[in-house]
Amino acid sequence: MNRRRLLGAAATAAACRRIEGNHGAAADLAARVWTELPLLHRSGLVRSRATDLQLALNGRAADHLAQALAT
């Protein structure tokens, strides 16, 4: 599996963690995926999905992902 597919799978896994109620793990995973993405891939649908996840999180988890998305 190539790097882009692995990162896409990790982003989906982060969304699943949120659905399961584990907001901290969702934020950690999404932030790690975001920082590993090349700048060229941090826009469009990828940005939209990450922002949607951040808005669905609460407390420190939301803040943690918001900080990562600001980079």
N, CA, C and O atoms as a GROMACS GRO file, in nm:
protein
  284
    1MET      N    1   0.085  -0.118   0.000
    1MET     CA    2   0.000   0.000   0.000
    1MET      C    3   0.090   0.124   0.000
    1MET      O    4   0.186   0.131   0.076
    2ASN      N    5   0.058   0.221  -0.084
    2ASN     CA    6   0.143   0.340  -0.092
    2ASN      C    7   0.111   0.438   0.020
    2ASN      O    8   0.011   0.424   0.091
    3ARG      N    9   0.195   0.537   0.034
    3ARG     CA   10   0.185   0.634   0.143
    3ARG      C   11   0.052   0.710   0.143
    3ARG      O   12  -0.007   0.729   0.250
    4ARG      N   13   0.004   0.752   0.028
    4ARG     CA   14  -0.123   0.826   0.021
    4ARG      C   15  -0.238   0.740   0.071
    4ARG      O   16  -0.325   0.789   0.143
    5ARG      N   17  -0.240   0.614   0.034
    5ARG     CA   18  -0.346   0.526   0.080
    5ARG      C   19  -0.338   0.504   0.230
    5ARG      O   20  -0.441   0.499   0.299
    6LEU      N   21  -0.217   0.490   0.282
    6LEU     CA   22  -0.200   0.473   0.426
    6LEU      C   23  -0.249   0.596   0.501
    6LEU      O   24  -0.315   0.583   0.605
    7LEU      N   25  -0.218   0.713   0.450
    7LEU     CA   26  -0.263   0.836   0.515
    7LEU      C   27  -0.415   0.849   0.507
    7LEU      O   28  -0.479   0.894   0.602
    8GLY      N   29  -0.474   0.810   0.393
    8GLY     CA   30  -0.620   0.813   0.380
    8GLY      C   31  -0.686   0.716   0.476
    8GLY      O   32  -0.790   0.747   0.535
    9ALA      N   33  -0.627   0.599   0.492
    9ALA     CA   34  -0.681   0.501   0.586
    9ALA      C   35  -0.670   0.552   0.729
    9ALA      O   36  -0.759   0.529   0.810
   10ALA      N   37  -0.561   0.621   0.760
   10ALA     CA   38  -0.543   0.676   0.894
   10ALA      C   39  -0.645   0.786   0.921
   10ALA      O   40  -0.696   0.797   1.033
   11ALA      N   41  -0.676   0.868   0.821
   11ALA     CA   42  -0.777   0.973   0.838
   11ALA      C   43  -0.914   0.912   0.864
   11ALA      O   44  -0.990   0.962   0.947
   12THR      N   45  -0.946   0.806   0.794
   12THR     CA   46  -1.072   0.736   0.817
   12THR      C   47  -1.074   0.674   0.956
   12THR      O   48  -1.177   0.678   1.024
   13ALA      N   49  -0.962   0.618   0.997
   13ALA     CA   50  -0.954   0.560   1.132
   13ALA      C   51  -0.974   0.667   1.238
   13ALA      O   52  -1.036   0.641   1.341
   14ALA      N   53  -0.923   0.787   1.215
   14ALA     CA   54  -0.943   0.897   1.311
   14ALA      C   55  -1.091   0.931   1.324
   14ALA      O   56  -1.140   0.952   1.435
   15ALA      N   57  -1.161   0.935   1.212
   15ALA     CA   58  -1.305   0.962   1.216
   15ALA      C   59  -1.378   0.851   1.292
   15ALA      O   60  -1.473   0.878   1.366
   16CYS      N   61  -1.336   0.728   1.276
   16CYS     CA   62  -1.397   0.616   1.348
   16CYS      C   63  -1.373   0.628   1.498
   16CYS      O   64  -1.462   0.596   1.578
   17ARG      N   65  -1.254   0.673   1.538
   17ARG     CA   66  -1.226   0.691   1.680
   17ARG      C   67  -1.322   0.793   1.741
   17ARG      O   68  -1.369   0.776   1.854
   18ARG      N   69  -1.351   0.898   1.667
   18ARG     CA   70  -1.444   0.999   1.715
   18ARG      C   71  -1.582   0.939   1.733
   18ARG      O   72  -1.648   0.963   1.834
   19ILE      N   73  -1.627   0.862   1.636
   19ILE     CA   74  -1.759   0.799   1.643
   19ILE      C   75  -1.767   0.706   1.763
   19ILE      O   76  -1.872   0.694   1.827
   20GLU      N   77  -1.656   0.639   1.793
   20GLU     CA   78  -1.650   0.549   1.908
   20GLU      C   79  -1.645   0.626   2.040
   20GLU      O   80  -1.655   0.566   2.148
   21GLY      N   81  -1.629   0.758   2.032
   21GLY     CA   82  -1.624   0.840   2.152
   21GLY      C   83  -1.485   0.868   2.205
   21GLY      O   84  -1.470   0.929   2.311
   22ASN      N   85  -1.383   0.824   2.134
   22ASN     CA   86  -1.245   0.845   2.178
   22ASN      C   87  -1.189   0.968   2.107
   22ASN      O   88  -1.110   0.955   2.012
   23HIS      N   89  -1.229   1.085   2.153
   23HIS     CA   90  -1.191   1.210   2.087
   23HIS      C   91  -1.041   1.236   2.093
   23HIS      O   92  -0.983   1.288   1.998
   24GLY      N   93  -0.978   1.200   2.204
   24GLY     CA   94  -0.834   1.220   2.216
   24GLY      C   95  -0.756   1.142   2.112
   24GLY      O   96  -0.666   1.195   2.048
   25ALA      N   97  -0.791   1.015   2.096
   25ALA     CA   98  -0.723   0.931   1.996
   25ALA      C   99  -0.751   0.981   1.855
   25ALA      O  100  -0.663   0.977   1.769
   26ALA      N  101  -0.873   1.027   1.830
   26ALA     CA  102  -0.908   1.081   1.699
   26ALA      C  103  -0.823   1.203   1.666
   26ALA      O  104  -0.770   1.215   1.556
   27ALA      N  105  -0.812   1.293   1.764
   27ALA     CA  106  -0.733   1.416   1.742
   27ALA      C  107  -0.586   1.383   1.723
   27ALA      O  108  -0.521   1.440   1.635
   28ASP      N  109  -0.532   1.293   1.804
   28ASP     CA  110  -0.391   1.256   1.793
   28ASP      C  111  -0.360   1.197   1.656
   28ASP      O  112  -0.262   1.235   1.591
   29LEU      N  113  -0.444   1.104   1.612
   29LEU     CA  114  -0.422   1.039   1.484
   29LEU      C  115  -0.437   1.139   1.369
   29LEU      O  116  -0.354   1.142   1.278
   30ALA      N  117  -0.542   1.219   1.372
   30ALA     CA  118  -0.564   1.316   1.265
   30ALA      C  119  -0.452   1.420   1.260
   30ALA      O  120  -0.408   1.459   1.152
   31ALA      N  121  -0.407   1.465   1.376
   31ALA     CA  122  -0.298   1.562   1.379
   31ALA      C  123  -0.170   1.503   1.322
   31ALA      O  124  -0.097   1.569   1.248
   32ARG      N  125  -0.143   1.377   1.356
   32ARG     CA  126  -0.023   1.311   1.304
   32ARG      C  127  -0.032   1.296   1.153
   32ARG      O  128   0.066   1.321   1.082
   33VAL      N  129  -0.149   1.255   1.103
   33VAL     CA  130  -0.168   1.241   0.959
   33VAL      C  131  -0.149   1.377   0.891
   33VAL      O  132  -0.081   1.388   0.789
   34TRP      N  133  -0.210   1.481   0.949
   34TRP     CA  134  -0.202   1.614   0.890
   34TRP      C  135  -0.057   1.661   0.877
   34TRP      O  136  -0.018   1.713   0.772
   35THR      N  137   0.021   1.643   0.981
   35THR     CA  138   0.159   1.691   0.978
   35THR      C  139   0.246   1.609   0.883
   35THR      O  140   0.351   1.657   0.838
   36GLU      N  141   0.206   1.487   0.853
   36GLU     CA  142   0.282   1.404   0.759
   36GLU      C  143   0.247   1.433   0.614
   36GLU      O  144   0.321   1.395   0.523
   37LEU      N  145   0.135   1.500   0.591
   37LEU     CA  146   0.094   1.530   0.454
   37LEU      C  147   0.182   1.638   0.394
   37LEU      O  148   0.214   1.736   0.461
   38PRO      N  149   0.222   1.622   0.269
   38PRO     CA  150   0.291   1.731   0.200
   38PRO      C  151   0.196   1.852   0.189
   38PRO      O  152   0.074   1.835   0.180
   39LEU      N  153   0.251   1.971   0.189
   39LEU     CA  154   0.170   2.093   0.183
   39LEU      C  155   0.073   2.093   0.064
   39LEU      O  156  -0.037   2.146   0.076
   40LEU      N  157   0.114   2.036  -0.046
   40LEU     CA  158   0.027   2.034  -0.165
   40LEU      C  159  -0.102   1.956  -0.144
   40LEU      O  160  -0.200   1.978  -0.215
   41HIS      N  161  -0.104   1.867  -0.045
   41HIS     CA  162  -0.221   1.784  -0.020
   41HIS      C  163  -0.307   1.834   0.095
   41HIS      O  164  -0.405   1.769   0.133
   42ARG      N  165  -0.272   1.948   0.152
   42ARG     CA  166  -0.345   2.003   0.266
   42ARG      C  167  -0.451   2.104   0.224
   42ARG      O  168  -0.460   2.213   0.281
   43SER      N  169  -0.529   2.069   0.126
   43SER     CA  170  -0.634   2.160   0.079
   43SER      C  171  -0.751   2.077   0.027
   43SER      O  172  -0.749   1.954   0.029
   44GLY      N  173  -0.853   2.147  -0.019
   44GLY     CA  174  -0.967   2.081  -0.080
   44GLY      C  175  -1.037   1.984   0.013
   44GLY      O  176  -1.065   2.016   0.128
   45LEU      N  177  -1.066   1.866  -0.039
   45LEU     CA  178  -1.139   1.764   0.036
   45LEU      C  179  -1.064   1.722   0.162
   45LEU      O  180  -1.126   1.697   0.265
   46VAL      N  181  -0.934   1.713   0.154
   46VAL     CA  182  -0.854   1.672   0.270
   46VAL      C  183  -0.872   1.775   0.381
   46VAL      O  184  -0.896   1.738   0.496
   47ARG      N  185  -0.860   1.902   0.350
   47ARG     CA  186  -0.878   2.010   0.449
   47ARG      C  187  -1.020   2.006   0.503
   47ARG      O  188  -1.042   2.022   0.623
   48SER      N  189  -1.116   1.987   0.415
   48SER     CA  190  -1.256   1.985   0.455
   48SER      C  191  -1.284   1.871   0.554
   48SER      O  192  -1.350   1.892   0.656
   49ARG      N  193  -1.234   1.753   0.524
   49ARG     CA  194  -1.256   1.638   0.614
   49ARG      C  195  -1.189   1.661   0.749
   49ARG      O  196  -1.247   1.629   0.853
   50ALA      N  197  -1.069   1.715   0.747
   50ALA     CA  198  -0.998   1.741   0.873
   50ALA      C  199  -1.071   1.847   0.956
   50ALA      O  200  -1.082   1.834   1.078
   51THR      N  201  -1.119   1.951   0.890
   51THR     CA  202  -1.193   2.057   0.960
   51THR      C  203  -1.324   2.003   1.015
   51THR      O  204  -1.361   2.035   1.128
   52ASP      N  205  -1.394   1.923   0.938
   52ASP     CA  206  -1.519   1.862   0.985
   52ASP      C  207  -1.494   1.778   1.110
   52ASP      O  208  -1.572   1.783   1.205
   53LEU      N  209  -1.386   1.701   1.109
   53LEU     CA  210  -1.352   1.620   1.226
   53LEU      C  211  -1.322   1.711   1.344
   53LEU      O  212  -1.371   1.686   1.455
   54GLN      N  213  -1.244   1.813   1.323
   54GLN     CA  214  -1.209   1.905   1.432
   54GLN      C  215  -1.334   1.968   1.493
   54GLN      O  216  -1.342   1.983   1.615
   55LEU      N  217  -1.429   2.005   1.410
   55LEU     CA  218  -1.553   2.066   1.460
   55LEU      C  219  -1.641   1.967   1.535
   55LEU      O  220  -1.723   2.007   1.617
   56ALA      N  221  -1.624   1.838   1.507
   56ALA     CA  222  -1.703   1.735   1.575
   56ALA      C  223  -1.641   1.691   1.708
   56ALA      O  224  -1.706   1.623   1.787
   57LEU      N  225  -1.517   1.731   1.730
   57LEU     CA  226  -1.449   1.697   1.855
   57LEU      C  227  -1.484   1.799   1.962
   57LEU      O  228  -1.543   1.903   1.933
   58ASN      N  229  -1.446   1.768   2.087
   58ASN     CA  230  -1.471   1.865   2.193
   58ASN      C  231  -1.349   1.881   2.281
   58ASN      O  232  -1.259   1.797   2.282
   59GLY      N  233  -1.348   1.990   2.356
   59GLY     CA  234  -1.243   2.014   2.454
   59GLY      C  235  -1.103   2.017   2.399
   59GLY      O  236  -1.076   2.073   2.293
   60ARG      N  237  -1.013   1.955   2.474
   60ARG     CA  238  -0.870   1.954   2.437
   60ARG      C  239  -0.846   1.886   2.303
   60ARG      O  240  -0.756   1.924   2.229
   61ALA      N  241  -0.926   1.786   2.274
   61ALA     CA  242  -0.909   1.715   2.145
   61ALA      C  243  -0.931   1.811   2.030
   61ALA      O  244  -0.853   1.813   1.935
   62ALA      N  245  -1.038   1.890   2.037
   62ALA     CA  246  -1.067   1.988   1.931
   62ALA      C  247  -0.954   2.091   1.922
   62ALA      O  248  -0.911   2.127   1.812
   63ASP      N  249  -0.906   2.137   2.038
   63ASP     CA  250  -0.798   2.236   2.039
   63ASP      C  251  -0.670   2.177   1.978
   63ASP      O  252  -0.600   2.244   1.902
   64HIS      N  253  -0.640   2.054   2.013
   64HIS     CA  254  -0.519   1.987   1.962
   64HIS      C  255  -0.522   1.978   1.809
   64HIS      O  256  -0.424   2.011   1.743
   65LEU      N  257  -0.635   1.934   1.755
   65LEU     CA  258  -0.642   1.922   1.610
   65LEU      C  259  -0.644   2.060   1.544
   65LEU      O  260  -0.585   2.078   1.438
   66ALA      N  261  -0.710   2.157   1.606
   66ALA     CA  262  -0.711   2.293   1.551
   66ALA      C  263  -0.569   2.348   1.540
   66ALA      O  264  -0.535   2.414   1.441
   67GLN      N  265  -0.487   2.321   1.640
   67GLN     CA  266  -0.348   2.367   1.637
   67GLN      C  267  -0.273   2.302   1.522
   67GLN      O  268  -0.194   2.368   1.454
   68ALA      N  269  -0.295   2.174   1.501
   68ALA     CA  270  -0.228   2.105   1.392
   68ALA      C  271  -0.274   2.160   1.257
   68ALA      O  272  -0.193   2.177   1.166
   69LEU      N  273  -0.402   2.187   1.244
   69LEU     CA  274  -0.455   2.238   1.117
   69LEU      C  275  -0.406   2.379   1.087
   69LEU      O  276  -0.410   2.423   0.972
   70ALA      N  277  -0.361   2.450   1.189
   70ALA     CA  278  -0.311   2.586   1.170
   70ALA      C  279  -0.170   2.587   1.112
   70ALA      O  280  -0.119   2.693   1.076
   71THR      N  281  -0.107   2.471   1.103
   71THR     CA  282   0.030   2.466   1.050
   71THR      C  283   0.029   2.454   0.900
   71THR      O  284   0.135   2.448   0.838
   0.00000   0.00000   0.00000
